[in-house]
Each structure stands twice: as C-alpha cells, then as structure tokens.
Amino acid sequence: MKNLLELLPSPKLPFKGTFLFILFFGAISATGQSEKPIDKVIITTLNQKTQVSTNENGQLQVNVSQNDVSKFKRRGWILYSDFGARGDGKTDDINAIAGAHAFANQQGLSVKANEGATYYISGKERTAVIRTNTDFGKASFIIDDTEVQNINASVFVISSSLEAFELKGVSTLKRNQEKIDASLPGPCLVTVTNSQVKRYIRFGLNQNNGAAQTDIFMVDKNGKVDMNAPIIWDFEQITKISALPIDEKPLTIKGGRFTTIANKAESKYTYYSRNIAIRRSNVIIDGVEHRITGEGDQGAPYGGFLNIGDCAYVTIRNTILTGHKTYSTIGAAGKPVTMGTYDLSANRALNVSFINCSQTNDINDRTYWGILGSNYCKNMLYDSCVFSRFDAHMGVANATIRNSTLGHMGNNAIGSGTLTVENSTIRGSTLVNLRSDYGSTWQGTFVIRNCIFVPANGRPTSASLIGGSYSGQHDFGYTCYMPERIIIENLRIDDSNHPENYQGPAIFANFNPEMTSESYKEKFPYVITKEVTLRNVTTASGKALRVSDNTYMFRNVKVDVR
C-alpha cells in the first residue's frame, strides 16, 4: 500500500519577493466541502493604496500597499476599516470584510471588527473565509436576506487550510472496530460511505427513501479509532472514504451582534445558508449574538445560523441565538407539514459542545421552531443552556444534557450509546421523545438524574416519560431498539395540572396501540427495553408511576423500584 503521506497534496509554499497571490477556497454546503471553488481572491502588494475591488468576472481583488503590509505585520492584526469597510449600516461591506480575511489568512494575522461599527451585508454572493482568530467585538452585522443571489452561499466560513484526501486500502469496517489499517500524517477525521445500503428511511409526512450508510469517526496517526466516538455500522462495502487532518491549534471567534433581516420567499424546502459555517476542527465560538427581524406571513426555512459540519471539537459558549418562525408547506406525503428551521445545526460532527447558551425568544412559544437540528453526530453536549429543544435526526452516538432547561419541543433523539440528562428541567411533551419518523430507536442506555419534568409545559396531559411510536410495519433500514436499560434517579414530575380520570404518569407512552396481544405481527420487530431502575421518583399529583397504558407491549420490562 502506498504511504498515505504521498496522497496528501503538496504544500503550497509562498514565493519570496512576489507581489501576486491567488487564493482558492472550496465550496461549502450543509453536507461538507466540494472541490468546486466558490471564490477566487487575487491579492497584490503593488505600490498603490490598500483597497478591495472586483474585476469584470466578479472576482475579488485585494491590493495591500507595502507600507500597510509592514504595519499590519508589526501590529499582528487588521481591522475591517483597513480594507475599506464603512461600518455605517448602509454601505455594503461584504467585499471589504472578505478581502480583509483573505489577506489575514495569507499572512496569519488576526482580524478585528471596528468598535461601534455596524456592517451591512447585502444578498450578494460573497463568502468571507476565516482561518485566523477573529474578534467581532461589540460591532453589529446586518445580514439582509430580502434579495439573495445564492441561498446556499454562507456569509462566513470558518475553514481549515488542511485538505481532505482519499483513504486507500480500507475496503471494509466493523461496528466498534478499534483500528484501521492506515498510516496517517496525524489525527484525522474519517468519513465513510456505502451508497449501496440505505439507512434512515424516513416515515411520515416527510417520508423519503433513506440516505446512504454514512459514518464519521476519528483516528490517530497509527489508525487507532477514538472509541469515545466509535464506528456505529458494519461496512461490508465502502464506496467512498476520506480522511481530513485535524487542526490541533484552537481557532477562536469572539463577539459580534448579528441581525438577519429574514427572507420573504415562498414557504418551501429551499433552505437558506446565510450563516457562519464551521468547517474546521478545534474551534471556539464565544459571545456571538444572533437576532432575527422581518419575519412575515411566509418565508423559506433556515439551515442554521451557526452551521457545524465535517469537523470535531467545536465549542459554542456564552452565545445568544433566536428561534425562527414556523411556516408550513406540502410535505413528501402530499399533506401539509410544518417545516423545520434552525438557528443551530450540526452535521457529521464529533465532540460538539454548547455551554451557557440561550435564545432571545420564549422557549415555550410554539410559534417558533426548535432551535437545533443535527445529523450523523457523536458526543453532543448541552451544559447550562436554555433552549427550546435538543434534537438528533439521523442518529447521535452519545449525548449529554446537563444544568439546562428545554422548552416546548423538549428532548428528541434517535441513536446509540448513552443519553444522559442531569440537573435539568424538561418542559416538552415527554421527558425523552424517541423520534417516530426514524423508528423511535436508541441502541444503548438512558441515564436521567436530578431532573424536573413539567409535561407539556404544564398544560393538562396524561404524562409519559419516554415517548415515541413504532408499528413494526415500516423498514427504516436498521433494526429498531428501545434503550436496553433506563436509569432514573431523583426525578420530580410536576403533573399537578392533569386531565380528569388521570391515572398517573407512565414510564412509556403507548408506542403501538394495535399491539395488545400475540396476534399482532411486526414485520420488523422492535427490541423492547429490558430493565428500568427507579430511585426517588415523585409526582406533584401524588399518583404513582405506571409502566404504560399498553401493558402487553411492555409486559417483559423489569422495573426495579427502591
């Protein structure tokens, strides 16, 4: 096998004394990087004033005077105003902002926004690529989405200078495999696909034919897999596998008060990506604020103002976000459906943490959609957050919610490993909702400690701790499991407001009302929970905790109460 170092692209070394640099940046989408360039920046150091312009092809041209080159290098950072940004809230500053970052990336300089500035960013197709520490400070940014040239073009992309490469010699993988046969330049993020196998074959109003089997995991230079984020599928065949070297030095983005003037497009599944896209590992976002204005009677959904993808070790902290207004459209089943729209999203990402974060609007206001959506993630954390929901669509491996409050959309997940909820208040319909559109599946364990559950935010309801639905008649592309073991310690259920004839809270919702005897046959059998451990579970109603309305379905569950 050829040494994998030989497969890496040759490093591009600067040519001393030259005055012309051409920088190419890869396209960004919600699913990763493409080889098609979205931007070409021409940087010169001619003996002219520092300025940013565009040529006849719309390409960005940045000239930095030699005096300014020396000044910026001595100072160690640059301002947006150094490249012509007005910051008056009216002039379109996106070219100056993109030009400043392009030069900073080339020279390894930090970037700062001007104190007190308000930068207007039009719908022009221009992306500022960030590869150095950036301090937005207390500056404001107005992102105008009323007329957008390309809804898929991010406003900012936090990018790596490292490039992914094809990983040769690996033809199969096994679930929980501890090592791959590869020698790598350093720690790498490996993404693998088998397009011949479909998983996550969605059921319901947004039904689809599934997605190619995909996994993402981390290995060291010797190919040893980080078992904290294990391989979750068997790959009998691999149609594509790549490795992306991990940036080991942290990159920090601080501050910034962003306001999106919402689009008024037709309410269809045409997601807007006018955002900060994070496509680099080892990134800290600290103190960002995002608000939304101008939402009207219709609008297209958003794919996340902070959009995290194809990376590892990302921390979002001390950040304030905003839930988007919910709009409806006609779904894949031909019936009306409310569209998911997000201010946070994570796709194919490992070790993602949200710490001390909140949202501007009421987490229990049902006119706003839940703030997070995620796919193919591992090791996600909420710590000290106040959000309308946690959500894992196409699987999460290991998730933790601690010291947090979740609002009207609650805690939604499918996946594997351990789901831990501790020292938190959950105000959704259930304590944990296993998403029925993906088979209400969790292959692993639930651990719930020191929590308060307020069913349906206090509206009259017959409370259930674990929610979901499973008929056994739909093929989701995998065997569906309930958590094998559920451990609940020190849980207070505030069911004081309940309907008449309330029998008390149930551990499990009625997942399949038709399954009441052995005569019901599942084409795709559900693997039911084996054991539930209860310690100090109390109710405001004074009524005891029951197993389920469906006593037959859960007849073999062992409940250990002390």
Sequence and secondary structure as in RCSB ss.txt:
>XXXX:A:sequence
MKNLLELLPSPKLPFKGTFLFILFFGAISATGQSEKPIDKVIITTLNQKTQVSTNENGQLQVNVSQNDVSKFKRR
GWILYSDFGARGDGKTDDINAIAGAHAFANQQGLSVKANEGATYYISGKERTAVIRTNTDFGKASFIIDDTEVQN
INASVFVISSSLEAFELKGVSTLKRNQEKIDASLPGPCLVTVTNSQVKRYIRFGLNQNNGAAQTDIFMVDKNGKV
DMNAPIIWDFEQITKISALPIDEKPLTIKGGRFTTIANKAESKYTYYSRNIAIRRSNVIIDGVEHRITGEGDQGA
PYGGFLNIGDCAYVTIRNTILTGHKTYSTIGAAGKPVTMGTYDLSANRALNVSFINCSQTNDINDRTYWGILGSN
YCKNMLYDSCVFSRFDAHMGVANATIRNSTLGHMGNNAIGSGTLTVENSTIRGSTLVNLRSDYGSTWQGTFVIRN
CIFVPANGRPTSASLIGGSYSGQHDFGYTCYMPERIIIENLRIDDSNHPENYQGPAIFANFNPEMTSESYKEKFP
YVITKEVTLRNVTTASGKALRVSDNTYMFRNVKVDVR
>XXXX:A:secstr
   GGGGS       TT  EEEEEEEEEETTEEEEEEEEEEEEE  SS  EEEE TT  EEEE  HHHHHHHHHH
SEEEGGGGT   EEEEE HHHHHHHHHHHHHHT EEE  TT EEEE S S  EEE S EEEEEEEEEEE SS S 
TT  SEEE  SS  EE TT   B TT  B S   SS EEEEEEEEEEEE    STT    EEEEEEEEE TT BB
 TTS   S BSS SEEEEEE   S EEEEEEEEEEE     SSS  B  SEEE SSSEEEES EEEEE   S   
 BEEEEEEEEEEEEEEES EE   B  EEE TTSSEEE   EEEEEEEEEEEEEES EESS TT TTB  SEEEE
SEEEEEEES EEEEEE SS EEEEEEES EEEEEEEEE EEEEEEEES EE SSEEEEE GGGTS EEEEEEEEE
EEE GGGGSS   EEEE    S S  SS  B  SEEEEEEEEE   S  TT    EEE  S TT  STT   SS 
 B   EEEEEEEEESS    EEES TTTTTT EEEE 
